[in-house]
Amino acid sequence: MNVGIVGFGYWGKNLVRNFFAFEGCTLQVVCEQNTALHSQLAAQYPSVSITSDFNDLLKHDSIDCIVIATPVSTHYELTKLALQAGKHVLVEKPMTAAFNQAKELTQLAEKEQKVLMVDHTFLYTGAVRYIKQLIKQGGLGKINYIDSTRINLGLFQQDVNVLWDLAAHDLSICAYLLEKRPRSVQAIGVSHTDNAIENIAYLILKYDNNLIAHFNCSWVSPVKIRQMLIGGDKKMIVYNDTEPTEKVKIYDTGYEAKTDEERANLLVDYRTGDIQVPKVPMTEALSLLVQDFADAVKKGKKPDSDAQLGLEVVQILDAAQESIKHNSKVVCLQ
Ligand SMILES: NC(=O)c1ccc[n+]([C@@H]2O[C@H](COP(=O)([O-])OP(=O)(O)OC[C@H]3O[C@@H](n4cnc5c(N)ncnc54)[C@H](O)[C@@H]3O)[C@@H](O)[C@H]2O)c1
């Protein structure tokens, strides 16, 4: 498996490091248009060729996989060119900046019989994998709500709003954990700059059976919070990704509600029990993602972060954008 990576910026550096270290592949070329970064690349990875022209990756016969770590607005075009050139693709999250583009790429990958995977990194973290197992085993009971806060003094993106940047993580986690799609999407957002790109936004998803999910995303918070509450009718979870080790806390907390005999008052019994802090594996998520990509390419395994999941994330982000544009209208998903 011979790999070429495009983009050696903030996140691309992590991908380069992980693909370089992975024994099951050879990182042959890194393409970075900012030539000021080439000396760092050459010093750290002397065996890897460097180019600033993406066509060099496309034309390179021995490269069978291309990893795309460039800004969101470029994902569609670069992924399309790579698939058309017969390469397997791992593209950064979110897959594209529009639903119709993501749909087209998913269909193109199927037609070309190539792997198209999206780097939804959180699916490969020990914490999210642990929570997934717990939910699968029924440990939380029926999931009633998810409430996520993903805020910090973040880098203002030039091409997409804060939901495309940050909620993409939450949406991939929800799709992975819940294995279901929301019925409707509603969002509100504001921009405090001249470019009209929202830097604070709130997103609400409604699912069948009264399951609701809410996401608070911001690039202008003085503190960094990465916290997700997952409420089941048996137990509830607080997943705090900024905690170094105790990321997942399971609360044996619940309630039972019934109406009294005259059916006039709602009686609620609360239960607060133990808090469990499981040990979750701390393996670097990207190393597991690289392994999953390799298994997809070499063995035809369906990756956890496959094109379908990436497509669902983009569909919701697209609907959220529409909702923001139309005064927070509820957008129903088909
Ligand atoms: N999975 C994650 O947790 C995570 C975290 C951060 C960023 N990202 C994603 O990674 C992507 C890149 O984000 P970033 O923060 O690294 O951006 P960045 O601006 O730091 O890096 C992008 C790099 O791509 C290069 N580039 C752009 N177009 C190119 C082209 N056509 N040919 C060659 N080089 C090109 C730029 O010169 C730049 O160095 C985005 O899609 C972002 O959403 C993912």
Ligand as a Chemical Component Dictionary entry (heavy atoms), coordinates in Angstrom:
data_LIG
# 
_chem_comp.id                   LIG 
_chem_comp.type                 NON-POLYMER 
_chem_comp.pdbx_formal_charge   0 
_chem_comp.three_letter_code    LIG 
# 
loop_
_chem_comp_atom.comp_id 
_chem_comp_atom.atom_id 
_chem_comp_atom.alt_atom_id 
_chem_comp_atom.type_symbol 
_chem_comp_atom.charge 
_chem_comp_atom.model_Cartn_x 
_chem_comp_atom.model_Cartn_y 
_chem_comp_atom.model_Cartn_z 
_chem_comp_atom.pdbx_ordinal 
LIG N1  N1  N 0  -9.910  15.089 12.342 1  
LIG C1  C1  C 0  -9.640  16.090 13.145 2  
LIG O1  O1  O 0  -9.715  16.008 14.372 3  
LIG C2  C2  C 0  -9.236  17.395 12.527 4  
LIG C3  C3  C 0  -8.630  18.398 13.286 5  
LIG C4  C4  C 0  -8.257  19.579 12.651 6  
LIG C5  C5  C 0  -8.508  19.762 11.295 7  
LIG N2  N2  N 1  -9.116  18.754 10.605 8  
LIG C6  C6  C 0  -9.419  18.911 9.173  9  
LIG O2  O2  O 0  -8.192  18.885 8.453  10 
LIG C7  C7  C 0  -8.307  19.693 7.277  11 
LIG C8  C8  C 0  -7.155  20.676 7.241  12 
LIG O3  O3  O 0  -7.247  21.489 8.381  13 
LIG P1  P1  P 0  -5.937  22.173 9.003  14 
LIG O4  O4  O 0  -6.373  22.795 10.266 15 
LIG O5  O5  O -1 -4.805  21.220 8.988  16 
LIG O6  O6  O 0  -5.682  23.312 7.913  17 
LIG P2  P2  P 0  -4.303  24.043 7.569  18 
LIG O7  O7  O 0  -4.666  25.285 6.855  19 
LIG O8  O8  O 0  -3.448  24.134 8.801  20 
LIG O9  O9  O 0  -3.570  23.036 6.574  21 
LIG C9  C9  C 0  -4.003  22.815 5.263  22 
LIG C10 C10 C 0  -2.741  22.678 4.404  23 
LIG O10 O10 O 0  -3.144  22.257 3.105  24 
LIG C11 C11 C 0  -2.320  22.932 2.163  25 
LIG N3  N3  N 0  -3.031  22.907 0.856  26 
LIG C12 C12 C 0  -4.249  23.420 0.574  27 
LIG N4  N4  N 0  -4.601  23.150 -0.703 28 
LIG C13 C13 C 0  -3.583  22.430 -1.236 29 
LIG C14 C14 C 0  -3.357  21.849 -2.515 30 
LIG N5  N5  N 0  -4.248  21.931 -3.496 31 
LIG N6  N6  N 0  -2.178  21.201 -2.715 32 
LIG C15 C15 C 0  -1.262  21.109 -1.721 33 
LIG N7  N7  N 0  -1.425  21.631 -0.491 34 
LIG C16 C16 C 0  -2.583  22.277 -0.229 35 
LIG C17 C17 C 0  -2.150  24.331 2.738  36 
LIG O11 O11 O 0  -1.026  24.973 2.207  37 
LIG C18 C18 C 0  -1.999  24.005 4.229  38 
LIG O12 O12 O 0  -0.654  23.823 4.602  39 
LIG C19 C19 C 0  -9.680  20.349 7.343  40 
LIG O13 O13 O 0  -10.563 19.597 6.575  41 
LIG C20 C20 C 0  -10.091 20.204 8.812  42 
LIG O14 O14 O 0  -11.491 20.105 8.977  43 
LIG C21 C21 C 0  -9.467  17.600 11.187 44 
# 
loop_
_chem_comp_bond.comp_id 
_chem_comp_bond.atom_id_1 
_chem_comp_bond.atom_id_2 
_chem_comp_bond.value_order 
_chem_comp_bond.pdbx_ordinal 
LIG N1  C1  SING 1  
LIG C1  O1  DOUB 2  
LIG C1  C2  SING 3  
LIG C2  C3  SING 4  
LIG C2  C21 DOUB 5  
LIG C3  C4  DOUB 6  
LIG C4  C5  SING 7  
LIG C5  N2  DOUB 8  
LIG N2  C6  SING 9  
LIG N2  C21 SING 10 
LIG C6  O2  SING 11 
LIG C6  C20 SING 12 
LIG O2  C7  SING 13 
LIG C7  C8  SING 14 
LIG C7  C19 SING 15 
LIG C8  O3  SING 16 
LIG O3  P1  SING 17 
LIG P1  O4  DOUB 18 
LIG P1  O5  SING 19 
LIG P1  O6  SING 20 
LIG O6  P2  SING 21 
LIG P2  O7  DOUB 22 
LIG P2  O8  SING 23 
LIG P2  O9  SING 24 
LIG O9  C9  SING 25 
LIG C9  C10 SING 26 
LIG C10 O10 SING 27 
LIG C10 C18 SING 28 
LIG O10 C11 SING 29 
LIG C11 N3  SING 30 
LIG C11 C17 SING 31 
LIG N3  C12 SING 32 
LIG N3  C16 SING 33 
LIG C12 N4  DOUB 34 
LIG N4  C13 SING 35 
LIG C13 C14 SING 36 
LIG C13 C16 DOUB 37 
LIG C14 N5  SING 38 
LIG C14 N6  DOUB 39 
LIG N6  C15 SING 40 
LIG C15 N7  DOUB 41 
LIG N7  C16 SING 42 
LIG C17 O11 SING 43 
LIG C17 C18 SING 44 
LIG C18 O12 SING 45 
LIG C19 O13 SING 46 
LIG C19 C20 SING 47 
LIG C20 O14 SING 48 
# 
